[in-house]
């Protein structure tokens, strides 16, 4: 069974995944958690290690280095194409294998979180019309239960700062991402919406109920 958790940064995904993973361990339920997004798949990470020159840079220097790369439309398009191509096997094959050998495959971010990130980082490219993206959507296994945690943009920033995240999106960018999430929500991309402002324990109970696990 594939279970996915989606939502903006600091919406509570990691907390709920930790609680669900602990529950599975205590109750001898074979579970595997996995994280995935475009530009973060193993194939892309391997290529980055081969060609990138920012290994010894600090965070500010790395961000500047990335911005220089993104100034080239050709390099940016190539990066996006490679990233989406790598998702074909990562989501389409690797996730299926893991789902077969584990009772529960817990996905920290998944297909539509990737879509939101791509739409924000590569707004000049309309991936909805790309055949390659349509192939990724077709190949990616559909979760049995997909949770979407909702919090306001302001609360996301507050939590980011509280956690001392190295990078915090601007309020404008947060709202932009939430806007895309809301459009996807209207399209029925998730089976269950959860209020990320509720106490973590209450959210966890609702998740167990949806999964038909005893609590």
Residue pairs with C-beta under 8 A, 6 or more apart in sequence:
1 99
1 103
1 104
1 105
1 144
1 145
1 211
2 95
2 99
2 105
2 107
2 141
2 142
2 143
2 144
3 20
3 104
3 105
3 106
3 107
3 143
3 144
3 145
3 146
3 147
3 211
4 106
4 107
4 109
4 110
4 111
4 143
4 145
4 146
4 147
5 13
5 16
5 17
5 106
5 107
5 108
5 109
5 110
5 147
5 149
6 13
6 109
6 110
6 112
6 113
6 146
6 147
6 148
6 149
6 181
6 190
7 13
7 113
7 148
7 149
7 150
7 151
7 181
7 196
8 151
8 153
8 156
8 174
8 177
8 178
8 181
9 156
9 159
9 160
9 165
9 169
9 174
10 151
10 155
10 156
10 159
10 160
10 163
10 165
11 149
11 150
11 151
11 156
11 196
12 149
12 151
12 194
12 196
12 200
12 203
13 108
13 109
13 149
14 108
15 200
16 147
16 149
16 200
16 203
16 204
16 207
17 33
17 106
17 108
19 200
19 204
19 207
20 31
20 104
20 106
20 204
20 207
20 208
20 211
21 31
21 33
21 106
23 29
23 204
23 208
23 213
24 30
24 31
24 103
24 104
25 31
27 213
29 103
29 104
29 213
30 102
30 103
30 104
31 102
31 103
31 104
31 105
31 106
32 98
32 102
32 104
32 105
32 106
33 106
33 107
33 108
34 95
34 98
34 105
34 106
34 107
34 108
35 107
35 108
35 109
36 87
36 90
36 91
36 95
36 107
36 108
36 109
36 110
36 114
37 109
37 113
37 114
37 117
38 44
38 80
38 83
38 84
38 87
38 114
38 117
38 118
39 79
39 83
41 83
41 86
41 87
41 90
42 86
42 90
43 82
43 86
43 89
43 90
44 82
44 83
44 86
47 82
52 65
53 65
54 61
54 62
54 65
54 66
57 65
59 166
59 167
63 167
69 75
69 76
69 79
70 76
73 124
76 122
77 125
80 118
80 122
80 125
80 127
81 132
83 118
84 118
84 127
84 130
84 132
84 133
84 136
85 132
87 114
87 136
87 140
88 132
88 135
88 136
88 139
91 110
91 111
91 136
91 139
91 140
91 141
92 136
92 139
92 140
92 141
93 139
95 105
95 107
95 140
95 141
96 141
98 105
99 105
99 141
104 211
107 143
110 140
110 143
110 146
111 136
111 137
111 140
112 181
112 184
112 189
112 190
115 127
115 180
115 184
116 177
116 180
116 181
116 184
117 177
118 125
118 127
119 127
119 180
120 173
120 176
120 177
120 180
127 133
143 191
145 191
145 192
145 210
145 211
146 189
146 190
146 191
146 192
147 190
147 191
147 192
147 193
147 194
147 207
147 210
148 181
148 185
148 189
148 190
148 192
148 193
148 194
149 194
149 195
149 196
149 203
150 193
150 194
150 195
150 196
151 159
151 196
151 197
153 171
153 174
153 175
153 178
154 171
155 196
155 197
156 169
156 174
157 168
157 169
157 171
157 174
160 168
160 169
161 168
169 177
184 190
185 193
191 210
192 206
192 210
194 203
194 206
194 207
195 203
196 203
204 215
205 215
208 214
208 215
209 215
